Amino acid sequence: MVLTLNEYLYTLRVARLVSFGYSALGVVLFAGITELWSHRQDLLNIFIFVGFLVYGGLYALNKYFDLEEDLSTSYKKGLSIKEGVIPHDSTLFIGISHIVIGYIGVLIFLPELYLITFLLIVINLFYTTYLKKKSRLLAIILIASTGPLKSLLGITLVSALTPNIVIYMVVHYLFSIVIHALKQGYKDRMKEALIKTLENSLMTAAVILSIYSAIKLNDYLAVIITILGLICLALFRRNDVARLFLR
């Protein structure tokens, strides 16, 4: 039973659900930390229905479609089981059922977030089933949009869809591209030179945009997300932290 539970939780990639902290971050930055308590139930619902269920299902489908790649990736050997405690075909059932149940939950308990959730599902499915097999670069450019969208879940909760959100989302997106490029580098799926080029150019753009936002618009949200992004990049370069998100 313990082995079955461990493999089930690994299939859902529960460690990666920490990324749904972006939703709470969106609430804090656009409405203040006191709003976290006011929206505690909504944030819990996001974690359960969009995170654990929908995203858990998407990760299960990713595991189903990426079996051969996982088995050829050194750090995943022994983690992804071809015919182990949970049979490969069962992973497909887990993925589909979680997505369907989670999305129904969103329609019932978080109706204002149904469109963003739908976009997250479509983007992830297109990335998993088609795009990353055709072009790794285009794939990371697409999948990187899911980070800002997770933040947008929280921002939408507090009805903070103001013009200031644009630069914030762009800066968040630029950092997200770099993180996903680094992930491909850890997997030996992208050349180091390309990753370094993306990192240098996109980080420069993020800093310029955040400075512009602070000076011209008197808006420091982009500066905050830039600082947080740089901290995340520094942590992600630590092998032990990176593997938490790559498992």
N, C-alpha and C positions, 0 to 999 in steps of 0.2 A: 504493500500500500504506500509506503514512504517513497519507494522508487517511482511508483506510478505518479504520485503527486509532484515529485521533483521534475519528472519529465514533462508533465502537464504544464507546470509553471514555467519551465524552460521554453516550451513550445509557444507560450503566450509572451515570452520575453518580458516578464514582469519587472526586471531591473530597469528596463528602458522607459517604464512609465513615469520615471522621475521627470521626463521631459514635459509632462503635463503641469509641472510647476510654472511653466510659461503662462498658463491661464491665470494662476494666482498673481503672477508678476504683472500681467496686464491690468488686473483689478487695482493693485497697489499703485502702479505708476500713474494710472489715469483717473483714479478716484480716491486714493489715500488708503493707508493701511487699516484704518477703522472699518472700511467697507469689506474687509476680509471676513469679519464676523457676521456682518449683515448678509453676506452672500455665501455663508459657509455651506448651506444645504445645496445650493446650485453648484458650487465648486466640487462638493462630494459627488453630486450626480454626474458632473463632467468626468471625474476620475473613474467612476463605476461604469457608466454607459459608453462614453466616448473612449476612455482609456482602457480599462480592463476588458470590456466586452468588444467594442468595435476594433480598437487597435490591437488588442490581444488576438482577435480573429484575423486581422491583416498580417500580423507577425506569423501566425500559424500558416496562412496561405503562402507567405514568403518562404517559410521553412519547407513547405510542400513542393514549391516550384524550384527551390534552390538546393535540392538534395545533393545533386552531383557536385555542385560548386562547394557546398559546405564540407563534403567529404574530402575535397582536394585542398581545403584551406587548413593549414597546419594547426592553428590555435583552436579550431572547431572539431578536430578529430577527437572522437570519444564523447562529444557533446551532442552531435546530431546523429541519431541512430537510424540506420537504414530499415531494419526490422527489429526494433527493440521493444521496450515496455509498451509504448504507444505505436501501433503499426502506422506505416506511412500513409495509407489510405484514410485512416482515422483522423490524421492531421487535417485533411481536406474538410471532413465533416465538422471538426472543431472550429476551423476557420469560418466556414459559411454560417454555422449556427450562431457563433458569437457575434458576427457582424449583423445578422438579421435581428437577433434579440436586442443587441445594443442600440441599433438604429430605431427600433420600435420604442425603446425606453427614452431615447432622445425626443421622438415625436410626442410622447406623453408628458415627460417631465421637463424637457428643455426645448419647447417648440420654436423658440427664437433662434436656436442654434442648429436647426435642421439642415439649412443650406451649407453652412461651413462644414458640418459633419459629412454631408454628402460629398462635398469637394475633397475632403480628406480621403474618403473611401475611393473615389474615382482616381485621384492622383496616385495613391498607393497601388491600386490594382493595375493601372497602366504602367507604372514604374516596374512592378514585380513581373508582370506577365509579358511585357513587350520591350519597353524602352531600354532597360539596362542591358538587355541582350544585344541591342543594336548600337548603342553609343553610351559609354560610361559618362562622358562629359555632359551630354544632353540629359542623361538620367539624373545626375546630381543637381543640375540646374533646375529640374522639375521638382525633385523630392525635397530640395532645400526650402521650397515654399511652405512645407508643412509646419516648420518651426514657427514662423510668423502667424500662420493660421491658428495654431494652438494658443498663441498669445491673444489672437483676435477673439477667441472664445470668451476669455475673461473680459476683454474690453467691451464686447457686445453686451455682456451681462450688466455693465454699469452705464450703458448707452453713451459711450465716450467716442462715438464715431465723428470726430472733429477733423478739420483740415490738418492739424498737427500730427495726426496719426500717420500721414503718408511717409514723411522722412523717417519716423521711428520704424515703420514696417520695412522700408527699404534697407536701412542700416541693419536691422535684425536679419533680413534676408541675405545680405552680403556675408555676414558672419556665418550664417547657416550653410552657405555654399562652401566656405572654407572648411568647416567642420566635416561636411560630407566628403569633401575632397581628401582630407586627411584620413578619413575612414577607409576610403578606397586605397590609399597608400599603404595602410596597415595590412590590407588584404592583397597587396601586390597587384592591384587591378588598374593602377594609374601611375604614370611615370612621375618620378620625384621632381623633375624640372617643371612639368606642367603644374603640379601642386604648388610649388614655390612661386611660380608666376601668378597663379590665381590668388595665393595668399597675399603677396606683396601689393598687387594692383587693387584687389578688393578691400584690403585693410586701409590702404591709402584713401580710397573713395569713401569708406565709412567715416574715417576721421575728418575728412574735408566736409562731408555732409553734416556731421554732428557739430563742427565748429560753425558752419554757416547757420545752422538752426539756432545755436546759442546766441550768436552775435546779431544776426539779421531778424530773427523771429522771437528772440528772447524766450526760447523753448529749450529746456535742458534735458528733455526725455531721451533724445538721440545720444546725448553725451553719456547719460547713465547707461543706456544699452550698449554703447561702445565700450565703456569701462567693464561692464559685466561680460561682454563678449571676449575681451582680451583676457580676463581672468579665466573664463571657460576654456579658451584656447590653450592657456598655460597649463591648466589641469589636464586637458585632453592629451597633451603631449607626454604626460606621465603614463607609462605603459600600463600600470595597474588600473588607473582610472579609465583609460581608453577601452580596455578589454571589458569593463563593466557594460559599456554600450555596444560592444561588438559581439557579445555572446549571443 
